[in-house]
Amino acid sequence: MRGKLLATFLALSFLAPLAPAAAPKPAPPKPGAPVDGVVPSFADGTPIAYHAEGQGKPAVVFIHCWSGNQGYWSGVLPEVAKTHRVVTLDLAGHGKSGHGRKAWTMQAYAADVKTVVEKLGLGKIILVGHSMGGPVALEAARIMPERVVGIVPVDTLLDADARDPKGDAEYLAQMKADLPGTTRQFIPAIFGKEADPQLVKRVADEMAAADPAAAIGSMESLIAYDEAAGLKATRAPIKAINGDRRPANLAANRKYHPNFDAVAIAGSGHFPQFEKPAEFQKALLEALAAFPAR
């Protein structure tokens, strides 16, 4: 009987198909290895492209300017990534992110930033925002107060009391009539006198080719943004890095945010990370080191 059962078992075992070998699990990425991805924004589901690399806390999240993209930070990432996790992203309507947004507001862009921060599981963060990225950073700090330990505005948030309704209206009208032409005229005027003409032309051409809906909608929201209210709502210390084309009004800004400091890079215009990269990198590292990693 035992022999008959054994023979039956052996016969069945030969007839049974072999189970496929389990596929090997992919190796987890090395700590600090570059990561690229896309995630739907909390604002409206628009796909937001991001990049992360490096190690170290707090993480540093870079926010680009109006009609820019995350590549505008590529020159400073390698050095900062030696001591921090660094993150860049394309705001909706810019770079590799989606363009289907309807409301191009600073608050929606702040939601883009929060989406990436939560996707990457970042803890405490420092926000670095160039130009339009400054108001976006204030709004991101407003919705992530427990995470943001510092903000570095780059040639932005220069004077919370400044108002020019007539000039703003004229500029918007020109932009709506001829976005590429207005941009090519405006951008060279905000570079410093020492800037490389080829650099100026490249940036002006890139911005002139921006998505019109995103560019005009963003500018309308930027002009309407209440910097004083944004500063008031922010608890994190602020250390700005500016060009010397236009000095920051520290007295005005400190009425709304007492912990507001700024340094100016000599000979730089609105794009210090391009115009004076070595000086900008030094100022940035000093600002990052001054924030408490709480």
C-alpha positions as semicolon CSV with decimal commas, in nm:
position;residue;x (nm);y (nm);z (nm)
1;M;0,000;0,000;0,000
2;R;0,277;0,238;0,098
3;G;0,457;0,165;-0,229
4;K;0,142;0,235;-0,433
5;L;0,092;0,573;-0,263
6;L;0,454;0,667;-0,321
7;A;0,429;0,580;-0,689
8;T;0,109;0,786;-0,727
9;F;0,272;1,088;-0,556
10;L;0,576;1,069;-0,780
11;A;0,360;1,050;-1,092
12;L;0,155;1,351;-0,990
13;S;0,464;1,554;-0,902
14;F;0,597;1,507;-1,255
15;L;0,263;1,616;-1,405
16;A;0,233;1,933;-1,189
17;P;0,367;2,248;-1,357
18;L;0,670;2,403;-1,199
19;A;0,593;2,724;-1,008
20;P;0,758;3,021;-1,172
21;A;1,059;3,153;-0,990
22;A;0,988;3,470;-0,796
23;A;1,121;3,781;-0,970
24;P;1,407;3,935;-0,779
25;K;1,311;4,245;-0,588
26;P;1,468;4,561;-0,723
27;A;1,742;4,694;-0,503
28;P;1,633;4,998;-0,301
29;P;1,789;5,323;-0,415
30;K;2,107;5,418;-0,238
31;P;2,065;5,693;0,021
32;G;2,108;6,026;-0,149
33;A;2,078;5,884;-0,501
34;P;1,900;6,109;-0,753
35;V;1,525;6,051;-0,776
36;D;1,296;6,188;-1,046
37;G;0,920;6,156;-1,045
38;V;0,579;6,304;-1,114
39;V;0,296;6,342;-0,862
40;P;-0,058;6,491;-0,891
41;S;-0,086;6,824;-0,713
42;F;-0,306;6,859;-0,408
43;A;-0,440;7,177;-0,571
44;D;-0,613;7,020;-0,870
45;G;-0,441;6,699;-0,975
46;T;-0,203;6,867;-1,221
47;P;0,106;6,644;-1,268
48;I;0,406;6,799;-1,092
49;A;0,757;6,692;-1,194
50;Y;1,027;6,687;-0,926
51;H;1,389;6,588;-0,863
52;A;1,566;6,502;-0,537
53;E;1,922;6,410;-0,444
54;G;2,169;6,430;-0,158
55;Q;2,142;6,364;0,214
56;G;2,114;6,572;0,527
57;K;1,857;6,758;0,733
58;P;1,675;6,985;0,703
59;A;1,592;6,926;0,338
60;V;1,618;7,226;0,106
61;V;1,334;7,279;-0,142
62;F;1,405;7,516;-0,433
63;I;1,118;7,706;-0,599
64;H;1,183;7,864;-0,938
65;C;1,072;8,199;-1,077
66;W;0,794;8,314;-1,307
67;S;0,822;8,132;-1,643
68;G;1,131;7,947;-1,518
69;N;1,182;7,582;-1,431
70;Q;1,367;7,362;-1,185
71;G;1,677;7,366;-1,405
72;Y;1,740;7,723;-1,290
73;W;1,886;7,574;-0,970
74;S;2,115;7,314;-1,129
75;G;2,430;7,516;-1,063
76;V;2,390;7,516;-0,684
77;L;2,250;7,168;-0,625
78;P;2,577;6,967;-0,618
79;E;2,729;7,173;-0,336
80;V;2,415;7,196;-0,126
81;A;2,348;6,824;-0,175
82;K;2,671;6,747;0,013
83;T;2,503;6,843;0,339
84;H;2,128;6,846;0,267
85;R;1,860;6,656;0,084
86;V;1,784;6,893;-0,203
87;V;1,458;6,903;-0,397
88;T;1,355;7,095;-0,707
89;L;1,020;7,095;-0,884
90;D;0,846;7,243;-1,186
91;L;0,542;7,440;-1,074
92;A;0,226;7,370;-1,275
93;G;0,246;7,519;-1,624
94;H;0,626;7,521;-1,616
95;G;0,896;7,282;-1,728
96;K;0,790;6,920;-1,737
97;S;0,479;6,963;-1,520
98;G;0,123;6,962;-1,648
99;H;-0,042;7,267;-1,805
100;G;-0,410;7,198;-1,740
101;R;-0,452;7,426;-1,440
102;K;-0,732;7,684;-1,442
103;A;-0,630;7,913;-1,152
104;W;-0,262;8,016;-1,157
105;T;-0,238;8,141;-0,799
106;M;0,041;8,157;-0,544
107;Q;-0,174;7,936;-0,321
108;A;-0,209;7,668;-0,590
109;Y;0,167;7,674;-0,646
110;A;0,219;7,637;-0,272
111;A;0,004;7,324;-0,289
112;D;0,239;7,194;-0,563
113;V;0,529;7,237;-0,322
114;K;0,347;7,065;-0,036
115;T;0,255;6,776;-0,265
116;V;0,620;6,707;-0,348
117;V;0,732;6,752;0,014
118;E;0,480;6,493;0,133
119;K;0,548;6,258;-0,159
120;L;0,916;6,248;-0,061
121;G;0,837;6,218;0,311
122;L;1,051;6,516;0,402
123;G;1,063;6,631;0,762
124;K;1,186;6,979;0,841
125;I;1,255;7,190;0,533
126;I;1,407;7,519;0,420
127;L;1,239;7,690;0,125
128;V;1,449;7,878;-0,130
129;G;1,234;8,084;-0,366
130;H;1,351;8,302;-0,653
131;S;1,134;8,595;-0,768
132;M;0,777;8,454;-0,786
133;G;0,912;8,168;-0,579
134;G;0,928;8,405;-0,279
135;P;0,551;8,452;-0,246
136;V;0,504;8,082;-0,324
137;A;0,743;8,002;-0,037
138;L;0,544;8,224;0,201
139;E;0,222;8,046;0,107
140;A;0,388;7,705;0,136
141;A;0,512;7,800;0,483
142;R;0,158;7,908;0,570
143;I;0,020;7,559;0,493
144;M;0,322;7,370;0,634
145;P;0,413;7,567;0,948
146;E;0,528;7,257;1,132
147;R;0,782;7,172;0,861
148;V;0,935;7,501;0,746
149;V;1,231;7,613;0,958
150;G;1,360;7,884;0,726
151;I;1,296;8,074;0,403
152;V;1,554;8,216;0,161
153;P;1,391;8,460;-0,083
154;V;1,616;8,532;-0,383
155;D;1,576;8,887;-0,519
156;T;1,214;8,897;-0,413
157;L;0,999;9,029;-0,126
158;L;1,205;9,348;-0,145
159;D;0,942;9,588;-0,008
160;A;0,611;9,475;0,135
161;D;0,479;9,831;0,125
162;A;0,558;9,901;-0,242
163;R;0,256;9,969;-0,465
164;D;0,237;10,070;-0,833
165;P;-0,116;9,995;-0,958
166;K;-0,083;10,207;-1,272
167;G;0,252;10,058;-1,374
168;D;0,130;9,706;-1,301
169;A;-0,183;9,756;-1,512
170;E;0,019;9,890;-1,803
171;Y;0,263;9,600;-1,786
172;L;-0,016;9,341;-1,778
173;A;-0,183;9,504;-2,077
174;Q;0,144;9,489;-2,272
175;M;0,195;9,127;-2,174
176;K;-0,154;9,027;-2,285
177;A;-0,103;9,206;-2,618
178;D;0,241;9,059;-2,691
179;L;0,378;8,815;-2,433
180;P;0,697;8,716;-2,620
181;G;0,789;9,071;-2,718
182;T;0,717;9,217;-2,375
183;T;0,917;8,943;-2,206
184;R;1,218;8,988;-2,434
185;Q;1,215;9,358;-2,353
186;F;1,154;9,323;-1,978
187;I;1,395;9,045;-1,883
188;P;1,720;9,209;-2,004
189;A;1,629;9,520;-1,805
190;I;1,637;9,332;-1,473
191;F;1,977;9,171;-1,523
192;G;2,284;9,341;-1,378
193;K;2,516;9,544;-1,600
194;E;2,789;9,281;-1,570
195;A;2,572;8,992;-1,694
196;D;2,690;8,790;-1,994
197;P;2,483;8,899;-2,298
198;Q;2,448;8,537;-2,410
199;L;2,308;8,443;-2,070
200;V;2,063;8,732;-2,084
201;K;1,943;8,632;-2,430
202;R;1,904;8,265;-2,334
203;V;1,693;8,342;-2,027
204;A;1,483;8,600;-2,213
205;D;1,418;8,356;-2,499
206;E;1,322;8,075;-2,260
207;M;1,080;8,294;-2,069
208;A;0,934;8,442;-2,388
209;A;0,839;8,089;-2,495
210;A;0,637;8,023;-2,177
211;D;0,281;7,890;-2,179
212;P;0,075;8,211;-2,224
213;A;-0,205;8,100;-1,993
214;A;0,036;8,014;-1,713
215;A;0,255;8,320;-1,768
216;I;-0,024;8,577;-1,773
217;G;-0,230;8,408;-1,501
218;S;0,075;8,378;-1,276
219;M;0,171;8,742;-1,328
220;E;-0,181;8,859;-1,246
221;S;-0,174;8,659;-0,922
222;L;0,179;8,774;-0,840
223;I;0,093;9,141;-0,885
224;A;-0,218;9,101;-0,667
225;Y;-0,032;8,909;-0,394
226;D;-0,036;9,071;-0,049
227;E;0,325;9,040;0,065
228;A;0,255;9,205;0,399
229;A;-0,010;8,944;0,484
230;G;0,219;8,664;0,365
231;L;0,502;8,786;0,586
232;K;0,270;8,826;0,884
233;A;0,147;8,468;0,851
234;T;0,497;8,320;0,844
235;R;0,672;8,212;1,163
236;A;0,993;8,083;1,005
237;P;1,298;8,314;0,998
238;I;1,377;8,473;0,662
239;K;1,723;8,541;0,519
240;A;1,702;8,695;0,173
241;I;1,974;8,699;-0,093
242;N;1,934;8,982;-0,343
243;G;2,115;9,150;-0,625
244;D;2,215;9,510;-0,565
245;R;2,001;9,651;-0,845
246;R;1,731;9,745;-0,596
247;P;1,789;9,745;-0,217
248;A;1,553;9,566;0,018
249;N;1,337;9,784;0,243
250;L;1,414;9,606;0,567
251;A;1,225;9,859;0,779
252;A;0,906;9,794;0,583
253;N;0,940;9,417;0,582
254;R;1,024;9,398;0,952
255;K;0,695;9,567;1,037
256;Y;0,530;9,244;0,926
257;H;0,806;8,993;0,999
258;P;1,062;9,103;1,262
259;N;1,296;8,813;1,179
260;F;1,367;8,929;0,823
261;D;1,729;8,976;0,713
262;A;1,887;9,028;0,372
263;V;2,225;9,042;0,201
264;A;2,301;9,188;-0,142
265;I;2,545;9,047;-0,397
266;A;2,743;9,327;-0,558
267;G;2,713;9,358;-0,934
268;S;2,418;9,119;-0,961
269;G;2,074;9,183;-1,097
270;H;1,761;8,973;-1,059
271;F;1,931;8,636;-1,127
272;P;2,222;8,611;-0,881
273;Q;2,239;8,232;-0,914
274;F;2,328;8,285;-1,283
275;E;2,510;8,617;-1,276
276;K;2,734;8,562;-0,973
277;P;2,722;8,186;-0,908
278;A;3,019;8,163;-0,671
279;E;2,903;8,455;-0,459
280;F;2,547;8,328;-0,459
281;Q;2,651;7,979;-0,352
282;K;2,853;8,120;-0,062
283;A;2,565;8,338;0,054
284;L;2,321;8,049;0,025
285;L;2,533;7,810;0,228
286;E;2,575;8,074;0,497
287;A;2,200;8,134;0,509
288;L;2,122;7,764;0,530
289;A;2,372;7,715;0,812
290;A;2,216;7,997;1,013
291;F;1,871;7,838;1,039
292;P;1,795;7,624;1,345
293;A;1,731;7,263;1,242
294;R;1,439;7,234;1,483
